[in-house]
Each structure stands twice: as structure tokens, then as C-alpha cells.
Amino acid sequence: MQQLLRVHNVMLSRDGFGAGEHQSLERPFGHADPAVLGAWAFATASWPNRTEPGGTRGLDDLFMREFGRNIGAEIMGRNKFGPQRGPWRDHEWRGWWGDEPPFHTPVFVLTHHPRPSFSLSDTTFHFVGGEPAAVLEQAKEAADGRDVRLGGGATTIRQFLDADLVDTLHVAVSPVELGAGSRLWTSPDELCDRFHLEVVPSPSGVTHHLFWRR
């Protein structure tokens, strides 16, 4: 079976931004409010950090359940991993997720600055440079026949799209505008020369955009 590079559950504003400006340790999404962009996901029964019974079922929950299906590795940009820029000054910083990251696979973090790999629970972070195609080959090898998830942020996803490496995308667009930040697109129609697109509104207020390669 062919290995796929998949984008899944990426949260976007109505004007195409996946995060706002001025990211910091206290504000991983910059001036964007993740509680608004991710409200549809946090409300589902399958949200992995749910601490109480309940949660919504239906369309949004289906997409949450698909998050880890057949995923053997993840690629993410450095800004998704953390707020540091330039050479790594603090190796004690090990990401936003604490001792139990939600990935459960090898994760390849794109960076121009080397850093030793480390493991937290069943997730191992590797810090890699190079062109998107070369990084994807490393991730595919680590995935051992399963798919690779391209986890974001928006700038990283756009790099792999522009290199024509992405096979499927799922983008959840919230009815808010950010005005500035890390942008995936001006319009989803930008991708329709290479992808089929179906747009599915959800009762939660988000609109799910599903793309698959032509």
C-alpha cells in the first residue's frame, strides 16, 4: 500500500491564517485564540485531553478519531514545536505538550539549527534540516509503511504543498478572522488545480475542507 503524506485537523481562520503574530511561551498561537480556532475539536468525545465523560459525536468527532489512524511519523515546523528562534539556547525546553505528547510516533522538527534527538513517553523528536522531499523520505522510513502526518504550522504545510508532496488535506475553517499571522492560503481555490475539494459545514460552526490529489 502506498504511503501518504496527510494533513489532518489543521485549524484555520476564515481569512486563511493558522496562527497569529507575536508567538511567545505564553501564547503559542500568537494573537490568535486557540480556544476559538479549536472549539470544535475540544468539544468532541474523542478529544484526547478530555478529562470528563461526554462530548459531541457526529462529524467533528469523526475527524478527531481519524487523527492518529495509520500514522507512523509526523513532520512539523519549528514554530509548532516551540517559541525559540535561532540557535537552541535552552535544551530543557521540550515542546508545548509536557511529558506525554499526543503524537506517539517519531516526530521530525524542521530547523536550521542542530539539536540532539530526545524521547518523551512513546514520542521521539528529531531535529532535521534540508529540502521538504528529503525530510519526507526520512519520515517515511521511520513510519515503517504507515502514513506520515504533516502537522503544521501553516507555513510548513505550504512549503510541502508548493513542493507538490501532499496527498490529502483536512482543514477545519473557523468563522473568525485574524488579519495577520502564519497564512496557509488566501483562498482554498488556490489548490484546486492539483486537488479535488469537498466543503462540508458542521453544526459546530466550522467548515471542513477535504482535499485529495487529482
N, C-alpha and C positions, 0 to 999 in steps of 0.2 A: 504493500500500500504506500502511496506517495506521502512523504512528509509535507505538511503545510506550514506556512508562516501565517499565523492568525492574529488578528487584532480583536479583542473582545472586551465588552463592558467599558469602553472608553467613554468618559463623561465630557460633554462639550456644551458650551453655551450656544444660544441661538445665533450669535454672530461669529461662531467658529473657533472660540478660544477654549483650550483645555485647562488653563491656569491663568492667573492674573499676574500682575507685575509685583516686584519687590518681595520675592520669596525670602523667607527667613526661617530660623529654627522654630519660632512660634507660629508662623503662618506658611505651611508647606505649599499652599496654593496661591501665595501672594495675596492680592486684594480680593480674590475670589473666595466665596464662602463654600467650602466643601459640603457643608450640611444642606445647602441648596442644590448644588450640582448632583450630589449623591443621594438625595432624599428618597428617590425611587428605589434604590438598591438597599439602603439601610432599613427600609420598611418591610423588606421581604422576609419570609420564613427561612430562607436559605442564606441570609446574610451571615458570614462566618463568625462575626463578633457578637452575634445576638446572645444576650445573657438571660432573656426571659422567653417563655413559650409564646407562641403566636406568630404574628407576621402575615403579610399578604401572600396570597397564592396567585396563580394566573400568569400572565405574560412576563411581567418583570421578574417574578420568581423563577420562571423557566430560564431566563438569561443568566441569572445568578447561579443556577445549578450547572450551567454549561461552562462556567468559568474555568474549572480545572479538568474537564473531560479530555482525556488523551493528550494532556500536555506533559512534555518531558523536559522542557527547559524554557526559560524566559530571557528576553533581551529588554533592557531598559536604559534610558538615558541617565546621565549623572544627576541631573536635577530632580529626577524622580527618587533617586537613592537618598539625596540629602542636599543641604543648602551650601556646602563648601564649594569654593571656586579655586582654581589654580592648584598648585601642589598640595598634597594631603598634609595638613598640619596636625590633625587630631585623629589618630588611628583608633582611639577609643570610641569614636562615633561609628555606629554600626547600622545606620538606617533608622527610618521612622517607626519601625514595627516592633521593637522590643526583642525579647528572647525567642519569640515564636512567630517568625514571619509567615505570611499566608501563602507562600509560593510552593514549598515542598518539592522543589526541583533545583538543579543548578540555575543560577541567575548570572547573566553576563551584563555588567555595567559598563557602558561606553564612557571612556575617559582618555584624555591625552596624557595623564599622569599615572605612572605605575603605582600599584599598591598590592600587597600580598593578599591572596585569597583567604577567606575565613568561612567558617560554618556556624550557623545558629540553628539548633534543632536539626531538621532534615533539609534545610536550605543552605546551599553553599554559594557565596558571592565571589565571582571572578571579575577582575577589572581589566578591560581589554580596549585596545585601540585598533585602528585600521578601517578599511572601507566596509560599508554595510554587507557586501557579499561575503567578505572574508569572515566577519563576525558571525554571520548566519551559518556558515559552514561549521564553525566551532560549536555553535549552539545545536545544530542538527546532530553532530557527532555525540554530544553529551546527551541529547534527547533519546538516543538509542531506538530509533524507529518511530517514536511518537512525534507529535506536532510541537512546534515552537511558538510560544505566545510572545507577541511584541507588545509590551505593557505600557509604553509611553515614555515620556510625555509626548505632547503633540508635535514638537519639533523633531523628535526621534522618529516618530511614525512617518512624518512627511519625508524624512531622508530615505527611509526604506521604500516608500511609495514612489518617490522620484527615481529610485534605482530599479523600479519595476520588480520588486521581490515579494510583495504582499499577495497572498492568495485570497483571503477573506477578511472582511472587517465587520464589526458590530459597533456602532457609535450611538450612544444614548444622548440625545439633544434635549437640554432643559430649556424651559421658556424664560430664560433670563439673559441679559446682555452684560458683557464685561467691558467692552470698549477697547481693551488693550491686553497684552499678555502673550502667551505662547499659543500660536494660532495653527490649527490644522488645515482650515480651508476658509475661503470667502463664501463659497457655495459648494454643496456636495456634488453639484453637476460637473465640477472640475474633474471628477474621477470617472465619469460615465463613458469616456472614450475607451476605457480599459475594463470597466466593471459593469455588471448588471446591478441594479439598485431596486430594492423594495423599501418603502417607507411605511412603518406601522405605528400608529398612535396608540398610546397606552392610557388607561383610565387615570394613572398617576399624574399625568400631565407631560411626561417626557414623550419624545418621538424616537422610536428605534429605527435606525438606518442600517440596512443589511446589504452588504456588497459582496459579490463573488465574481471572480475573474471570468471574462468573456472567453 
